[in-house]
Amino acid sequence: MRINEEIRIREVRVTDANGEQLGVMLTRDALKLAEDKHLDLVEVAPKARPPVCRIMDFGKYRYEQQKREKEVRKKQKIITIKEVKLRPNIEQHDFEVKLKNAQRFIEEGNKVKVTIMFRGRELSHPELGSEVLGRLAKALEEVVTVERAAKLEGKNMTMILSPKAQKAQKTKKVTTKGGDGSAQNQDAQSSS
């Protein structure tokens, strides 16, 4: 985007800050008009014949544009993929530790790539890896969806899990009206 003296075209079509057409004029006349109003001449459509230029406050325009871009970036949710690596014959305690890690990653809103690493003769029994991945997916089925099912790639078997939409509230409250008409909150499980 060229502004002021950077515009080297002989004639330009000029619009003011409100978008009203001022007509086709020589570039030096358009620059003079912009200078008189203490504004900038900004080329907005360089491919048009003649190119379209707008008289506006370029600093304010850039500031507003950066502000809009910042808002768009703020609204974007960056999803990262965390990885949990397992072995086909993993012990129960180690499996539970890996399960907790995967659950923590999911609660943070990240996707989880679960990898089963095979070595040597373990590769001749891929069903063991599928079983471990199935156990993990079943243990997390309330909070995850299987985005990509278990797939053998070389010496590794991978599965990708993504978080489900958050549920509104996990604990339910029961509201009862007292004898005086006031509402009282009680837990669903009352203590006796």
C-alpha positions as CSV (number, residue, x, y, z in Angstrom):
1,M,0.0,0.0,0.0
2,R,1.6,3.2,-1.2
3,I,1.0,6.6,0.5
4,N,1.6,10.3,-0.4
5,E,4.8,10.8,-2.5
6,E,5.2,7.0,-3.0
7,I,2.3,7.2,-5.5
8,R,4.0,7.8,-8.9
9,I,1.0,7.5,-11.2
10,R,0.0,10.6,-13.2
11,E,-3.7,10.4,-12.6
12,V,-5.7,8.9,-9.8
13,R,-9.4,8.5,-8.9
14,V,-9.9,10.1,-5.5
15,T,-12.4,9.4,-2.7
16,D,-12.5,11.2,0.7
17,A,-12.5,9.6,4.1
18,N,-16.3,9.1,4.0
19,G,-16.1,7.2,0.7
20,E,-17.5,10.0,-1.5
21,Q,-16.1,10.2,-5.0
22,L,-14.1,13.4,-5.7
23,G,-13.3,12.4,-9.3
24,V,-10.2,11.7,-11.4
25,M,-7.4,14.2,-10.9
26,L,-3.7,14.6,-11.2
27,T,-1.7,13.0,-8.4
28,R,-0.1,16.3,-7.4
29,D,-3.5,17.9,-7.1
30,A,-4.8,15.0,-4.9
31,L,-1.7,15.3,-2.7
32,K,-2.3,19.0,-2.4
33,L,-5.9,18.4,-1.4
34,A,-4.8,15.8,1.2
35,E,-2.2,18.2,2.6
36,D,-4.7,21.0,2.9
37,K,-6.9,18.7,5.1
38,H,-3.8,17.5,7.1
39,L,-4.5,13.9,5.9
40,D,-2.7,11.3,3.8
41,L,-3.3,10.2,0.2
42,V,-3.5,6.4,0.3
43,E,-3.6,4.1,-2.7
44,V,-6.4,1.5,-1.9
45,A,-6.9,-0.1,-5.4
46,P,-3.6,0.0,-7.3
47,K,-4.9,-2.4,-10.1
48,A,-7.9,-0.2,-11.1
49,R,-7.6,2.1,-14.1
50,P,-6.9,4.8,-12.9
51,P,-5.8,3.6,-9.5
52,V,-8.1,4.6,-6.6
53,C,-6.7,6.6,-3.8
54,R,-8.4,7.7,-0.5
55,I,-7.8,10.8,1.5
56,M,-7.6,9.6,5.2
57,D,-5.5,9.6,8.3
58,F,-3.1,6.7,7.6
59,G,-1.8,6.4,11.1
60,K,-5.3,6.0,12.5
61,Y,-6.1,3.5,9.8
62,R,-3.1,1.4,10.6
63,Y,-3.8,1.5,14.3
64,E,-7.4,0.3,13.8
65,Q,-6.2,-2.4,11.4
66,Q,-3.7,-3.7,14.0
67,K,-6.3,-3.5,16.7
68,R,-8.7,-5.7,14.6
69,E,-5.9,-8.2,13.8
70,K,-5.1,-8.4,17.5
71,E,-8.7,-9.1,18.4
72,V,-8.8,-11.9,15.7
73,R,-5.6,-13.4,17.2
74,K,-7.0,-13.2,20.7
75,K,-10.2,-15.1,19.7
76,Q,-8.2,-17.9,18.1
77,K,-7.7,-21.0,20.2
78,I,-4.4,-22.7,19.6
79,I,-4.6,-26.4,19.9
80,T,-1.4,-28.3,20.4
81,I,-0.9,-32.0,20.1
82,K,0.7,-33.6,23.2
83,E,2.2,-37.1,22.9
84,V,2.0,-40.0,25.3
85,K,4.3,-43.0,24.6
86,L,3.5,-46.5,25.7
87,R,4.9,-50.0,25.2
88,P,2.7,-53.0,24.2
89,N,3.4,-54.9,27.5
90,I,3.2,-51.9,29.9
91,E,2.7,-52.6,33.6
92,Q,-0.6,-51.5,35.3
93,H,0.9,-48.7,37.4
94,D,2.9,-47.3,34.5
95,F,-0.3,-47.4,32.4
96,E,-2.2,-45.4,35.1
97,V,0.6,-42.8,35.2
98,K,0.4,-42.4,31.4
99,L,-3.4,-42.3,31.6
100,K,-3.3,-39.4,34.1
101,N,-0.9,-37.5,31.9
102,A,-3.2,-38.0,28.9
103,Q,-6.2,-36.9,31.0
104,R,-4.4,-33.8,32.2
105,F,-3.5,-32.9,28.5
106,I,-7.1,-33.3,27.5
107,E,-8.4,-31.1,30.4
108,E,-6.0,-28.4,29.3
109,G,-7.8,-28.5,25.9
110,N,-5.0,-30.2,23.9
111,K,-5.2,-33.1,21.5
112,V,-3.3,-36.3,22.6
113,K,-1.3,-38.5,20.2
114,V,-0.9,-41.9,21.9
115,T,2.0,-43.9,20.5
116,I,2.7,-47.6,21.1
117,M,6.4,-48.3,20.4
118,F,7.3,-51.8,19.2
119,R,10.8,-53.3,19.4
120,G,12.0,-56.5,17.9
121,R,9.6,-59.4,17.9
122,E,6.9,-57.3,19.6
123,L,6.1,-56.1,16.1
124,S,4.7,-59.6,15.2
125,H,1.9,-59.0,17.8
126,P,0.3,-55.7,16.9
127,E,-2.9,-56.8,18.6
128,L,-1.2,-56.2,22.0
129,G,-0.7,-52.6,21.0
130,S,-4.3,-52.3,19.8
131,E,-5.5,-53.7,23.2
132,V,-3.5,-51.1,25.2
133,L,-4.8,-48.3,23.0
134,G,-8.3,-49.6,23.4
135,R,-8.0,-49.7,27.2
136,L,-6.7,-46.1,27.2
137,A,-9.6,-44.9,24.9
138,K,-12.1,-46.7,27.1
139,A,-10.8,-45.2,30.3
140,L,-11.0,-41.7,28.8
141,E,-14.3,-42.2,26.8
142,E,-16.3,-39.7,28.8
143,V,-13.9,-36.8,28.1
144,V,-12.4,-37.7,24.6
145,T,-13.4,-38.6,21.1
146,V,-11.2,-40.8,19.0
147,E,-10.2,-38.5,16.2
148,R,-8.0,-41.1,14.4
149,A,-8.3,-44.7,15.2
150,A,-5.2,-46.9,16.0
151,K,-3.0,-47.3,12.9
152,L,0.3,-49.1,12.5
153,E,3.0,-46.9,11.0
154,G,6.4,-48.7,10.7
155,K,7.4,-49.7,14.3
156,N,4.8,-47.5,16.0
157,M,1.1,-47.7,16.4
158,T,-0.6,-44.3,16.9
159,M,-4.1,-43.0,17.8
160,I,-5.2,-39.4,18.2
161,L,-7.7,-38.3,20.8
162,S,-9.4,-34.9,21.0
163,P,-11.4,-33.4,23.9
164,K,-15.2,-33.5,23.9
165,A,-17.2,-30.3,24.3
166,Q,-17.2,-29.2,28.0
167,K,-20.3,-30.2,30.0
168,A,-22.0,-27.4,31.8
169,Q,-21.9,-28.7,35.4
170,K,-20.8,-31.9,37.0
171,T,-22.5,-31.6,40.4
172,K,-26.2,-31.1,40.4
173,K,-27.9,-28.9,43.0
174,V,-31.5,-29.4,44.2
175,T,-33.5,-26.3,45.0
176,T,-36.3,-26.6,47.5
177,K,-38.6,-23.9,48.9
178,G,-38.6,-23.5,52.7
179,G,-41.8,-22.9,54.7
180,D,-41.2,-19.1,54.6
181,G,-41.0,-19.1,50.7
182,S,-37.2,-18.7,50.5
183,A,-35.2,-21.0,48.3
184,Q,-32.6,-23.2,49.9
185,N,-29.8,-25.0,48.0
186,Q,-29.1,-28.6,49.1
187,D,-26.7,-31.1,47.6
188,A,-28.2,-34.0,45.7
189,Q,-26.5,-36.3,48.3
190,S,-27.8,-35.1,51.6
191,S,-25.7,-35.8,54.7
192,S,-27.5,-37.6,57.5
